[in-house]
Amino acid sequence: MPCHRLFRTAIVLLTVCLLVHAPFQGVAAASHSPKTYYVDAAIGDDSHSELQARDPSTPWKTIKMALGVAIASDTVIVQAGTYTENIESKHDGTSTNPITIKANGTVLIQAPPGTPPGTPGFFVSHNHTIIDGFSFSGWTTGLRLGAHDNGDGPVAGIIVRNNRSTNNTVNGIQFVNAVGCVAEFNIASNNGSNGISYSGNSGVIHGNTANSNGQFGIYVKDGIDHQVWDNTATGNTGANLKIQGTTIPPPGTSQPPGQRTFYINPSLGDDTREDWRAQNPLTPWKTIKRALGDAVSTNGAIPGEAIVLQPGTYPESVESIRDGLADTPITIKAKTPGTAIIQPPSGPGFFIAHNHHVLEGLLVVGGVSAIQIGPYKNTNGPVTGGIVRHTTVRNATGVGIRFINAVNGTVMHSVITKNGREGISYSGSGATIFNNLVIKNGRALASAYGITLINGELHQIVNNTIYGNLNGGVRLSTSNNIPVFSTVVNNIIVQNPIGVREPSGSNYTGRATLDYNIVYANATNYELSNAKLTLPGPNSIRSSPIFVDTAREDFRLGRVHTGQVADSPAINAGSDTSENWGLAGRTAFTDKLPDTGTIDLGYHPTLLYVAEGATTIGQATLTFDQEGQSFTFAGNLKAGLGNDGIETGTEFVQVAFGGYQCFFPSANFVRSGSGWVYNGNGVVASPPITVAAASLEELPDGSVNVSIQTTGLAFEALISTSMGIALQIGDDFGSALVNFHGTLEYP
């Protein structure tokens, strides 16, 4: 029995399929011995058994038959001949044990007369599959890869090599929502539209030939981090090579200055390597300092270039070396957000003393200031265009993110928490502080607020959630004589000693626009000393925002639909539309309902439709009693490459066995050591099933151990020679326990 999607949501987060064969006794092994199946259109017979089909003298007749059986680590050998069948994959492989479908000789997959329009010759909708050596002709698309399992999720790790796809009405080879897939040494010619088309991220396209197609020879439609090299394309009507996504250098090559990407790995890197080697993710440098270079030579990153930090801990205090440019900044980013941990031994984590730098996806822990931008090196002049985004900053002894003499500095989509002084401090002009979570800062200084604007004009503080800072939420100026000209809208400011403070100043008028905010449950909501100049606007709200769970630092907005007591007054309460404020692609809800129409107030933590990587399961066991009335599942779950993490403590768990479904509400879990333990009295599902116990344990390497015990099964109601158990952990509902972004694979 296959595992099916149990809910329709924006992102299906996790499904595990463990095949268990009747009778239900003993332990279902978590390993699988690789098998080879044979297919031969001339002598094959689909009535042959699986055992017979593993003998080339008694093969199956159709490729479809073999794909219904082959699982991870298996190989399907297709003997020479013409096959008039359109084919579809049925199971995922894994990164270490793919499913291989290989032609032995000339194998033509030919569209028969009357084939419906839109039909591909081979539709691969499962991860880690290798297609090797086939020919396709007469289809709409000869070979289509993705999306996953007839849905819209990504497919990962598919390799298409040595194939020939010609004379199809649209595309020869087409990847849809693909991540880390490979097209190599294929021929794609005389197709109606594109020879090879790739949509998704991290494509590897090399050694292919694409001639005389109706549109593009090789078309990279979108996405990031593609490697495209050594292809031959001629005579294509639109263009031979059309790349709309972004590329990185092929392995072992060097890009021109201004277009380079350097890779850093604190464990595997070597700073003595030449710069062209560090442009290959397999041969990185060791330190960020090496990638930035030095001030007396031309080595290191220059405007337009990126420094990509692979997962690891970086014990560095990093200082910028040279300016970026407005259109081509110098970017320092984590390959996977949150996995590059900067732990400075002293001083700031980052001191950006030059113009136009971007820090993205980092986790900065400690330091005097975790991040300091400005003043300009050796002059104390202004620094322009410093940007911090998708970054977490915590536990600095001083300020979390500090701007000094900054112009047009930005902090967005970030979490700033538990820093000794201000969460964000800004002196200068043109601050954009947008869509951040600023909580529990200020333990070391009585005057430190969550966000402080020291001086200047043209500032914007928009759509932040500012909670539980020890001395105050938002401070507009630190001097009675220096007004701050700012727009403060769409924020949620709760549980601070003072919500918003503006010292009295000279007789400037219109200093701050202060409206469309929830300012609530602060000891003093507003301290506006010169109230004639700045007043809360008519759309200000003084009522609880109804967060999901502040004790667990879950500041998403409550709704009755997702299990909270009421709908948050922050919903649809903002100053403009989410589209105009740039948050239509994010959400403040646990069920990932997108923010549409009038913007919701406060921090929107979740990016919708992210490129999701794999989550893998290992060391899994599934144990049944002799009568098949109970089972225990235990396994270790780990985020894979491109995965945006395993976040315990925020989502829900669901388990299904065949037709059974049971749920683990978060109300029935309690924190225990490094994990969570189920303490309910059992969850009754339909048909009846009781969850006896469950636990989740967070490990130091970021993985999670999962254990589930159930009783009360009745397998006689589920007659089948092959049953399936599905473990789904996700956030389709509100009150929840565990959040896995990605596709879970079972090796």
N, C-alpha and C positions, 0 to 999 in steps of 0.2 A: 504494500500500500504506500503510495507516495505521500510525502508531506505537502500539504497545500497551504496557501496563505489563509490565515484564519481571520484577518481583518484587512480592510482596505484603508490605508492611510498614506500620507505623503511619502513616508519612507518606511518600508518593511525592515525592521532592524535586525532580527535574529531568528534563524531557524536551524535546528539541528535535526538530522535524520539518522537514526540508528536502526539498521535492519536486523530484525530478530526472526529466526525461522522456527516454525512449530516442529515438535512440541515445545512448550515453554518450560524448559527445565535447565537448571544449572546456570552458567554464566555465558552471556553472548559476548564473544571475543571482540575486542576493540581493534584487532589487526586483521589484515586480509592478505592472503598469498596472491601475488600477481598471476593473472591468467591470460592466455592468448586464445582468441576466438577467430575462426576462419569463415570467410564468405566467398562464394563462387557462384556467379549467375548461371553458369553452364551446368554444373553437376550438383549444386546445392539443393537442400530440402529444408524448409523452415519447420518441418515436423521433427527434425532431429533434436535430441536432448542437448543440454548445455555441455555435458561430458563429451558427446559425439562431436559437437561443433569445435571442440578444442583439438580435434584431429583434422589435418588438412584434407584427408580423404573422405570425410563425412561432414562437409561444411554446411552452414546455412545458405539459403539462396539470396536473401535480401540483407542489405546493410541495416535496415530498420530493426530487424530481429536482433542483431548483435548489439545495437545501441541500447536496446531495452534491458540488456543484462549487464553490460560492461560498467564497472564502477572504478573508483580511483585505483591506479596502478595497473589496470588491465590494458591490453592491446587488442585491436581488431585489425586483422590482415585481410584486405580485399584483393582477391585474385583478378588478373587481367580480364577485361570484358566490358560490355556496355550495360549500364544499369539505368532503367527508365523509372526511377523512383525519386521523389523528393524526400530528403532525409532530415531528421531533427534529433538533436541531442536529448538525452534523458537524465543524465546524472552529472554532478560536479566531480571533477578531479580535485587534487590538492597541489600546492606548489611543489611538494617533494614527490608526489605520486600522481602525475597527470593521467588522463585517459588518452591513449594514442590510437588514431585511426589512420592506417597507412596503406597506400596502394602498392601492390606487388606487380609491377608491369604497368601497361597502359590501361588505366581505368577511366572510362568516360561516363560521367553522370549526365545523361541526356534527357531533356524535357520531352515527354511524349506528346503527340498531337492532342489538342484540346486542353492543355494545362491552363488552369485559371490564371488570369493576370495577377501579378503580385506574388507569385509563388517563387521562393528561392530554391536553388538546387540543393543546398545544404544550409540548414538553419542551426547554428550553434548558440544555444542560450544558457550554457553552463560553464562554470569556471574551469580553468586549467585543463584545457583540451588541446591536443595537437592534431592538426589536419595536414597530411603529408602526401603529396604526389598525385593528386587527382586532376582530372580535366572536367570542366563544366561548360555546357553550351545550351543555348535555347531557352534559358530561364529569364525571369524578370531580373533577378540578381543571382549570379552564379553561386556565390558563397557569402552568406550573411552571418555576422558574428555579433550577437547582442540584440536587444537588451536581455537581462537575465530572466529566464524561465517565463517567457511570455508577458513579463511585466515591464517596468521602466527602470529597474535598478541596474547597477553596473555589472558587467562581466569582467573578470580579471584573468590574466595569465594565459590567454589563448594564443597559440602559435600556429600560424598558417605558413607553410613552406613548400616550395617545389610544386606548386599547383599551377594549372593553366585554366584561365577563365576567359572565354572569348564568345563573341556573338550573342551576348545577352542583351535584353532590351533596355535595361537601365544600367546597373553597375556590375563590374566584374567581381570585385571583392569589396564588401562594405562592413565596416565596424560601427556599431551604434552603442553609445554609452559604454565605452571600453576603457579599462584601466590597466596599464602595463601589458598590453597585447602586442604581438609581433607579427609583421608581414615580411617574409624574407624569401628571395630567390623565386618569386612567382612571375608568371607572364599574364598580363591582363590587357587584352587588345580587342579592338573592333566592338566595344560595347557601346550601347546607346548614350550613356551619360559618362560616368567616370570609370577609369580603370581600377584604381584602389581609392576608396573613400574611408576616412577615419574620423569619427566623432568621439571625444572623450579626452582622457589625460594619459600622459606617459607612454605614447605609442612609439614603437621601434620599427622603422620602415627602411629596409636597406636591401640592396642587391636585386631589386625587382626591375622588370621591363614592362612599360606601359605605353603602347603605341596606338595611334589612330582611333582614339575614343571620342565620343561625341561631345564631351565637355572637357574635363580635366584628365590628365594622365594619372597624377597622384594628387589627391585633394585632402588636406588636413583641415577640417572644418572649424575646429575650436579647440579649447583646452590648453593645457600647459605641459611643459617638460617633455616635448616630443624630440626624438632623435631620428633624423631623416638624412641618409647619406648613400652614396654609391648606387643610385638608381638611374636607369636609362629610360627616358621618355621623349618620344618624337611624334610629330604629326597629329597631336591632339587638338581638337577644334578650339576649345576655350583657352587653355594654357597647358603646358606640359607639367608644370609643378605649381600648385596653388596651396599656399600655407597661410591660414588665418589664425591658427593657434600659435602659441609661443614654443620655441625650440631651445634645446640645450645642446652643447657640443656632442658629437658622436664620441664613443670611447677612443681614447688615445689621440684626439685631435685638439687643436687650439683655435679658438675663435678670434676674430680681429679685436683689438683694443676697443673698449666701449660696449662690447657684446658678450663679454665673458661671464661665466658663472663658476665660482670657486667653491669647492666642497671642503667641509671641516668635520673632523671626527676626533674627539679628545682621547679615545682609546686606541684607534687604529691608524690615526694620522701620523704624518712625518713632515716636519717643517723644512727638511732639507730637499724635498722634491721640487722639481722644476714646476713653473706655473702651468705649463700645458698638462702635466700629470694631475695637478690638483683640480683641473677642469673635468676630470673623470671621477664620478662618485665612488669608484672602487679604489682610487689612489688619492685620498684626501690629504690636506694639511692637518696639523694637530691643533693649532690655535687660531683664534679670530685675529689676534694681533698680526700673525703672519699674513693673513689675507688682506688686512688693511695696509700693510707695507710700512714704510718709514718716510720721514719728511725729507730725506737728503737724496733719494733716488726715485726712479719712476716705477718701482715695483709696487704691487698691491693693487687693490680695486680702484678704478677711476670712474667718473660719471657714467651712468648707464649700466653698471655691472652689479651683480648680486653675489653675496656670500651666503651659502646655504649650510646651515648647521644640522648635521645628522644627530640622531638621538644620543644623549649622553650628558654628563655634567662637566661644565667648563669652569674651572677655578681661576677665573681671570677678572681683572679690572681693565676694561677696554676703553681706549681713547681714539677718537677719529684722527685722521691724518690729513685729508684734503677735502675740498669742497665737492659736492655733487652739483648738478644743475637742476633748475626747476622742472624741466621735461625729462631729465635723465638723472634721477637721484642715485645715490649709492644705497643699496638695500642689504640689510642683514636680517635674515629670516630663518626660521626653523623649517626643516623639510616637512616635519609633521608638527602642527601647533601643539605646544605644551610639552614636547619631549626634549627640547634643548634647554637645560637648566643652567643658568648663569649664577654662580656663587662666588662673588668677589672676595678675596682674602682680606682686602682693605680698600678704603676709598669707595667711589661709586662703581656700580656694576658697569654702566656705560657713561662716559663723558663725551658728549657730542659737541665739539667746539668748532664745527664747520657747518656750512650751509647744506641743506637739502640731503638729509639722511632719513631713511625709513627703517624702523625696527618693527619686525612683524612676527607674531606667533611664538614669542619667547616666554620663558618663565624665569624671572629674575628674583632671587631670594637673597636678602641681606644687603650689605653695603651701607655706607653712610647715607647716600641717596641711591636708590636702586638704579634710577636713570636720571642723569642731569643733562639738559640741553641748553647750551649757552653758559657764559658769554663767549664771544669769539676768542680763539686762542691768542694769548699774548697782547690783546688790544682792549679787552673788555667791551668791544663793540657788539652789535646785534648779530644773532644767528637766525637765519631765515629758513623756514620750511622743514623744521624737524617734525617727524610723524612717528607716533607710537600707535600700533593697532594690533588687535587680536593677541594681546599680551597680558600676562598676569604678573603683578608686582606685589611682593609681600615681605614683611619682616625686616625692612630696612630700619636702621637705628634712627635715621632722619626722615627726609621726605621720600615718599614713594616715587613720584615723577616730578622733577623740579625744572622749571624753565626760568632762566635768568637772562634778561634783555633779549627776549625772543620776539620774532615777527612771524605771524601766521603759523604758529605751532599747533599741533593737533594731537589729541588723545582720543581714540575711538575704539569701541567694541572690546574694551579691556576690563580687567578686574584688578582693583587696587585695594589691598586689605592689610590690616594689622601692622601698619608702618608707624614708627615712633612719633613722627610729626605729621605734617599734612599728607593726605593721600596724593593730592595734586596741588602744586603751588606754581603760580604763573605771574611773572613780571614781564611787561612788554606790551605788545598790541596784537590784535587779531587772533586770540585764542579760539580754538574750536574744541570743546570738551563735550563729546557726543557719544551717547549710548554706552555708558560705562556703569559698572557696579563699584561703588566706593563705600566701603564698610569698615568700621572698627579701627579707624586710624586715630592717632593723637595721644598715645599712652605716655609719651615722654615729654610733652610740652603742653602746658595748660591753654595756650592761645592757638593751638593747631586745629584747624577745621578739616573736614573731609576734602573740600575744594576751597582754595583761597585764590582770589584774583587780587594781586597786590596793587596794581595800577594799570593805566592804559585804557584803550578804547577798542571798539569793534569786536568785543568778545561775545562768544555764544556758549552758553551752558544748556544743553538740550538733551532730553530723553535719558537722563541718568537716574539711577536709584541710589540714594545717599542715605545710609542707614547706620545707626548705632555708633557714629563717630564720637569720641569721648568728650569733645569740647564744643562741637557745633557742626552743622551740615555745610552751608555755603557762606563764605565771607566775601563781601564785595568791598575791597580796600582794607588796608591795615592802618590807615592814617585818617584822622579827622579832616585833614586838609587836602587829601588827594582823592578825588572822585574816580570811580570806575564806570565807564560807559559800557553797558552789557545788555544782552538779551538772555533772560533766564526763563525758559518755557519747557513744558512737557515733562518735568521732573517729578520724582517721588522723593520727598524729604521727610524721613520718619525716625523717631526715637533718638534724636540728638538733643543735647542740652538747649541749643538754639537752632532753629530751623534755618532761617536766612538772616544774616546780619549785614547792615550797611551803616558804617559810622557816619555821624553828622559831618558835613563838609561846608565848603563855601557855597555860594548861591548859584551853583550850576543847576539847570533844570533838565529833566528827562534823562537822568543818569542811567537808569536801569528799567528795562521792560520786564516786569515780574508778573507772569500770568500763566494760566493753564497748568498750574502745578498742584499736586497734592502735598500740602505741608500739614502734618498731623502728628499728634502724640509726642511732640518735642516739649521739653519743659517750658520753653518760650518759642512759639512758632515763628514770630517775626520780631526782630529788634531793629527797627528802622528809625534811627535817631532823628533824622530830618524827614518826617513822614510827609511833608508837603512836596517833597521832590520825588520820592519813590513810594508807591502804594501797591499792595497786591491787587491784580486786575480782577474784573468781575467774573472771570471764569476759573478763579482759584477755588480749590476744594479743601475742606477740612473734615475728612472722614477717612476711616481705615482703608488702605488699598487692598486689603484681603490677600496677602501673600500666601503661597502654598504652604510653606513651612519654614519660618524664620529660624527655628532651632537648628535645622539642618542647612541653613543658609540657602534655602531655595526661595528666591525672591521673584519667581514667576507669578503671574496674576491668577487669582482664583476665579473659577466659574462653577456654577452648579453642575454643568455638564461633565466636568472633570473631577467631581467629588468634593468640592468645597461648599461651604455653607451658603454662599451667595455669590453673585457676580460682582467683580471688582468695579468700583466707580471710575477706575482708571481706563476702562475699556471705552474706546471711541470718544475720548475726552480731550484730545489734543488740539493744537492750533492750526493744523493743516492736515493734508492726507499723508498716509504712510509713503505713498509713491513720491510725493514732493519732498519729503524729508529723507528719502533714501532707505527706508526700513521695510519696504514691501516684501523683501526677500528674507525677513527674519520674523521671529515670533516671540511673544512673552507668555505662551501657554504651554502646558505640559503635553497636550496632544498635537502640538505642532500646527495648530490652526493658524494660517498666515494672517498677518496684520493687513487688512484691506480697508479702504475708505478712510475715514477720520482716524488719525493715528492714536494708538493706545499710549498711555503715559508710561514713563520709566524705562528701565533697561530691558532690551530684547536680546536674550542670551543666545538663542538658537538660530543658526544659519540653516535655511531650508535647502533641500536638494544638494547637500554637500557631495563631493566626490568621495565615495566610501570605499575603504579598503577592506581586506578580509580580516575576520576574526577566526582564529583557529582553535580547535579543541584537541587536547592530547591526554594520554593516560586515562582514558575513559573506560569505565566498566558499567555493565548493565546486568544486574543479578535478579533472577526470578526464583520464587520458591517452587517446590515440586508441583504444586497444583495450579501455578500461574495466578495466584490470588494477590500477590504483592510483588513489588520490584523496588530496587534501589539503584539510582543513577548517581555516579560520581565522575567528575571530570574537571580538568583545568582549562580555563578559557583565557585566551591571550589576544590582544590587539595585534593585527598584522600591519604590513607596510601600507601607508596611506590611510589607516584607520584613525578617526579622531578621538578614540579613547574608550575606556571602560569606566563608567562613572557610577560607583555604587552609592546607594542612599537616595536616589532620586526617582526611580522608576518602579515598574511592577514586573512580576514574573507570572508566566502562564505555562502550564504543561499540558500536552495532549498525548494520549495514547490511543491510536486508532480513532474511534469515535468519541473517546473520553476527553473532556477538557476540565481543567481545574485551575484556580487562580490563587495567587498569593498576595492579598492586599498588604500595603505597607503598614497598616495599623497593627498587623499581627507579627511584625518584626521588631526586634530590639537590638541595639548596638551591643556587640560582645567582642571585646578585644579589638582586633583589626578587621572585624567583619560584622555580619548580621545573622541573627538566629530567629527562626520562626517559633513563635510561642502561642499560636492559636490552638483551638480545639479541633482542628481538622476542617477542611473545606469540602463541602459536598458539591459534586458536579453532576452532570447528566450524561449518561447513566451514572448511578452513584459511585463515587470514588472518594477515599479519604486520604488527605495528605497528613501523614504521621509526623514528619519532621522535614525541615529544610534549613540549609545554612549557606552563607556565602562568606568567603574569607579572602581579603585583599592581601596579596603577597608583595614583597619588596620589588620584584621585577615588573610590577604593574598588572600581572595576571590575577585572575580570580578563581579560586576553587569553589565548585558548586557541588552540593550534595542534596539529593531529594529522596525521601522514602515515602512510599504510598502503600495503602492496603485497600481491600474491598474490591479488587478487580473481578470481572466476570468474563473470561475470555471466550466462553462458549457463545457469547453474543457477537463475537467478532471472528467468524470462521474465515480463515485465510491461511495459505501456506507461507505468506510473508507479510508480517505486520510492521507497522512503523511507529516509532515514538518520536514526538516532536517536542523540543524544549524551546519555547519562545520567550525571550526576555526583551522587553521594549517599552515604549511610552505611548501606546495607543490610548491609554486611559490616564486619568489624572493622578490620584494618590498612588505612588509608585515606589519601586525599590531599586531596580538596576537598569542602567541605560547602556546598551551596546549599539554602537553605530557600525554597521557593516554586515557582511554575509558570513555566517558561521559555516565552516567546512568540517566535515568528518572524514578523517583519512582512511 
